[in-house]
C-alpha cells in the first residue's frame, strides 16, 4: 500500500527514501541496486526458458548436504535455522533450485565462446614451477650462479644458505606461477628456457635473482579453470544485458512527486 514504510525498526518507520539514503551514506547503494538488477535479469531469462529446469533429486540432495555440513539434520534445528533466516522450507527449496537453473544457464551462455576465450587467455594461464635464490648483492648472485653451473646439485643448499626470501626453507621452491604473476623480464626468460635450465641473475625490484625452471604446466580447460572462465563469460553477458536496459530509479520527493533518476551501471 502506498505510504507504507519500507521497514520498521523498533517503533520507527523507515521509508524507502530513508533506506536509500542510508545505503548511499554507507557507500553500498550501487552494489545493492546492481544485485536487484542482476536478479531481475536472471529471473526474467529463466522464466522464458522452460527447457532449463532443476532436477528434484539434485535439489533434495543439495539440501541434505547443506544440513549435514551445518549440523542441521535434526528437524527442530533446521526449522529454527529457517525461522531465524526468515525463509520457509519451500522458499529455501526454491532458492536451491534457482541456483541449479542459473548454473545451467551459465553453461549455455558460455559454451559457444568458452573454447575461443580459453585459447585467447591461455598464454597468461599456462603455469611454470620455479625455484629461486634471491640476493641483495649482484656480485654474490654471479658467484653463486657460477658455483651452480659447476655443480648443479648445489642449488638447493645455496638457496637455503643465501636466499633472503622465506622459500629458502623449501630449497627455493616457489611452486606453480602463471605468466601474469611474473615480472616482464622473467616472462621473456622463462619462454626461452627449458626445464632444469638456470635463468639470471635478473635484477627485479632492487634484488638479484637466480631462477631454475623446474616444469612447465600448460593450462587445460577443465575443473576450476573452466568454472572461472565460464563465470567470467556469464558476467560479461549479464553486463551487456544491463547496459542494454533502460533503467530509472523512482523515489518520492518531499512534495510527494515522483523523481525518476538514471541508475548507474555496474562497472
C-alpha distance (Angstrom), angle and dihedral (degrees) to the residues before:
residue distance angle dihedral
X1 . . .
X2 3.80 . .
X3 3.76 111.8 .
X4 3.80 94.6 25.6
X5 3.80 114.9 134.8
X6 3.79 119.2 -103.3
X7 3.82 88.2 -130.8
X8 3.78 139.2 -21.8
X9 3.80 123.4 -126.9
X10 3.80 110.9 -163.0
X11 3.81 99.7 -46.9
X12 3.81 96.1 -26.5
X13 3.80 119.8 103.6
X14 3.82 114.4 -143.1
X15 3.80 116.5 -155.5
X16 3.79 123.6 -148.2
X17 3.81 88.6 -108.9
X18 3.80 90.7 55.5
X19 3.79 91.7 46.6
X20 3.80 91.2 51.9
X21 3.80 89.6 47.5
X22 3.80 90.9 53.4
X23 3.79 91.4 49.9
X24 3.79 91.7 48.5
X25 3.81 91.3 49.2
X26 3.81 89.7 50.6
X27 3.82 91.0 48.6
X28 3.81 92.2 -122.6
X29 3.81 102.2 102.5
X30 3.79 96.7 97.8
X31 3.81 92.1 50.6
X32 3.82 89.5 48.0
X33 3.81 91.0 50.3
X34 3.79 93.9 46.3
X35 3.81 90.0 52.3
X36 3.81 89.2 54.9
X37 3.80 92.3 48.5
X38 3.81 93.3 47.2
X39 3.79 91.1 50.2
X40 3.79 90.4 49.0
X41 3.80 91.9 52.4
X42 3.80 92.6 47.3
X43 3.79 95.4 47.9
X44 3.82 92.4 44.8
X45 3.79 91.7 49.8
X46 3.79 94.2 47.2
X47 3.81 92.5 48.0
X48 3.80 88.0 58.1
X49 3.82 92.6 48.0
X50 3.78 109.1 71.2
X51 3.81 88.8 166.7
X52 3.81 90.4 68.7
X53 3.79 108.9 78.5
X54 3.79 135.9 153.0
X55 3.80 117.5 -119.4
X56 3.79 109.1 -120.3
X57 3.81 93.1 -141.5
X58 3.82 91.1 55.3
X59 3.80 91.1 47.4
X60 3.81 91.8 51.0
X61 3.80 91.0 47.6
X62 3.81 91.6 49.4
X63 3.80 90.3 52.2
X64 3.79 91.2 49.4
X65 3.81 91.1 48.5
X66 3.81 89.6 50.7
X67 3.79 91.9 51.0
X68 3.80 92.2 48.2
X69 3.80 93.2 48.4
X70 3.79 92.3 48.9
X71 3.82 96.7 40.6
X72 3.81 92.2 -114.8
X73 3.80 98.7 129.4
X74 3.82 92.7 119.7
X75 3.84 109.7 85.3
X76 3.82 93.7 -133.5
X77 3.81 92.9 52.2
X78 3.80 91.9 47.6
X79 3.80 92.1 48.9
X80 3.80 90.1 50.1
X81 3.81 89.5 51.9
X82 3.81 90.7 50.0
X83 3.82 91.3 49.5
X84 3.80 92.2 47.4
X85 3.81 90.9 52.3
X86 3.81 93.7 45.0
X87 3.80 96.5 -119.6
X88 3.78 134.5 119.6
X89 3.79 122.6 -134.3
X90 3.81 89.3 -107.9
X91 3.80 90.4 51.1
X92 3.80 91.5 49.5
X93 3.79 90.1 48.5
X94 3.81 90.6 51.1
X95 3.81 90.3 49.6
X96 3.81 90.9 54.6
X97 3.80 91.7 45.8
X98 3.79 90.3 49.2
X99 3.81 89.6 54.5
X100 3.80 91.0 54.7
X101 3.80 90.7 49.1
X102 3.80 91.6 50.7
X103 3.81 90.4 51.8
X104 3.80 90.2 52.8
X105 3.79 90.0 48.4
X106 3.81 90.2 50.5
X107 3.78 90.4 53.4
X108 3.81 92.9 50.0
X109 3.81 94.1 45.8
X110 3.80 94.4 46.7
X111 3.81 100.1 38.8
X112 3.84 98.8 82.5
X113 3.82 92.6 51.4
X114 3.79 103.2 29.0
X115 3.81 99.6 92.9
X116 3.80 94.5 46.5
X117 3.82 91.1 44.8
X118 3.78 90.0 52.1
X119 3.81 93.2 49.1
X120 3.80 90.5 48.8
X121 3.81 91.9 53.4
X122 3.80 98.6 33.7
X123 3.83 96.7 99.0
X124 3.81 88.4 60.8
X125 3.81 93.5 41.9
X126 3.79 98.5 52.2
X127 3.79 110.7 102.2
X128 3.77 135.9 -151.5
X129 3.78 131.4 -161.7
X130 3.79 111.8 -129.1
X131 3.77 137.7 -176.8
X132 3.78 119.5 -159.5
X133 3.78 147.0 -172.4
X134 3.80 112.5 -153.4
X135 3.82 117.7 -162.6
X136 3.78 138.9 177.0
X137 3.83 96.0 -142.8
X138 3.80 126.8 65.5
X139 3.80 94.9 -152.7
X140 3.80 92.4 51.2
X141 3.79 90.0 50.8
X142 3.80 91.0 53.2
X143 3.81 92.0 46.5
X144 3.82 92.2 50.9
X145 3.78 91.8 48.0
X146 3.81 90.2 55.3
X147 3.81 90.4 49.3
X148 3.80 91.0 51.7
X149 3.80 92.8 47.3
X150 3.79 88.3 52.9
X151 3.82 92.3 48.0
X152 3.80 116.1 10.6
X153 3.80 92.4 -168.5
X154 3.82 88.3 71.7
X155 3.82 94.6 70.8
X156 3.80 95.1 91.0
X157 3.80 96.6 45.5
X158 3.81 92.3 45.7
X159 3.81 90.0 49.3
X160 3.79 91.0 53.1
X161 3.81 91.9 46.1
X162 3.80 102.8 42.4
X163 3.83 113.4 15.9
X164 3.80 114.2 108.5
X165 3.83 96.5 -153.0
X166 3.79 126.6 88.0
X167 3.81 94.0 -113.7
X168 3.81 87.8 73.5
X169 3.83 86.2 91.3
X170 3.82 86.2 62.4
X171 3.82 91.1 52.3
X172 3.82 88.2 -98.1
X173 3.81 94.2 -59.7
X174 3.81 109.7 156.7
X175 3.78 98.2 -180.0
X176 3.83 125.1 -141.3
X177 3.80 117.9 -17.5
X178 3.81 130.5 175.9
X179 3.77 124.9 -130.3
X180 3.79 91.1 -108.3
X181 3.81 89.1 60.7
X182 3.80 92.2 56.3
X183 3.83 129.1 85.6
X184 3.82 111.4 -111.9
X185 3.81 92.8 -109.5
X186 3.80 90.1 56.7
X187 3.82 94.3 45.4
X188 3.79 90.9 58.2
X189 3.79 93.5 47.1
X190 3.81 93.5 47.4
X191 3.81 90.9 51.6
X192 3.81 89.3 58.3
X193 3.83 96.9 42.9
X194 3.79 132.6 91.3
X195 3.83 126.0 -145.7
X196 3.80 110.5 -76.2
X197 3.80 93.4 22.7
X198 3.81 122.6 127.6
X199 3.79 120.0 -123.5
X200 3.79 122.3 -159.8
X201 2.87 152.4 -54.6
X202 3.81 84.5 -116.1
X203 3.78 123.1 178.4
X204 3.81 108.0 -128.8
X205 3.80 122.8 168.2
X206 3.79 92.4 -17.2
X207 3.80 94.9 -51.2
X208 3.80 132.3 101.5
X209 3.78 115.0 -122.2
X210 3.78 133.6 -164.7
X211 3.81 114.5 -167.7
X212 3.78 132.8 -172.3
X213 3.78 118.7 -157.9
X214 3.79 106.6 -134.3
X215 3.80 103.5 174.9
X216 3.79 143.1 -15.9
X217 3.82 116.8 -129.3
X218 3.83 111.5 -167.0
X219 3.81 113.5 -151.9
X220 3.81 115.6 -106.2
X221 3.81 123.8 -157.8
X222 3.78 98.4 -120.5
X223 3.79 143.2 87.2
X224 3.78 119.0 9.1
X225 3.80 93.9 -4.8
X226 3.81 92.3 55.7
X227 3.81 89.6 47.8
X228 3.82 92.4 51.3
X229 3.81 94.8 47.0
X230 3.80 91.1 46.9
X231 3.81 89.6 53.1
X232 3.80 91.2 49.1
X233 3.81 92.1 52.8
X234 3.80 91.3 45.6
X235 3.81 91.8 50.5
X236 3.79 88.7 50.9
X237 3.82 90.0 51.6
X238 3.81 90.8 49.2
X239 3.80 91.4 49.6
X240 3.81 90.8 51.3
X241 3.78 90.2 51.4
X242 3.80 91.9 50.1
X243 3.79 92.7 48.6
X244 3.81 91.0 52.5
X245 3.82 92.8 54.0
X246 3.80 125.8 91.6
X247 3.79 104.5 -131.7
X248 3.79 128.6 -177.4
X249 3.77 128.8 178.7
X250 3.81 111.9 -142.6
X251 3.80 115.9 -159.2
X252 3.78 127.1 169.3
X253 3.80 115.0 -113.2
X254 3.79 123.1 -140.8
X255 3.82 88.3 -93.9
X256 3.78 91.8 54.9
X257 3.81 95.4 -107.3
X258 3.76 122.7 132.7
X259 3.77 115.0 -110.3
X260 3.82 113.1 -163.9
X261 3.77 116.5 -153.8
X262 3.76 130.6 -173.9
X263 3.77 108.9 -114.6
X264 3.80 122.4 -133.4
X265 3.77 117.1 -107.4
X266 3.78 121.5 -126.9
X267 3.79 112.2 -93.0
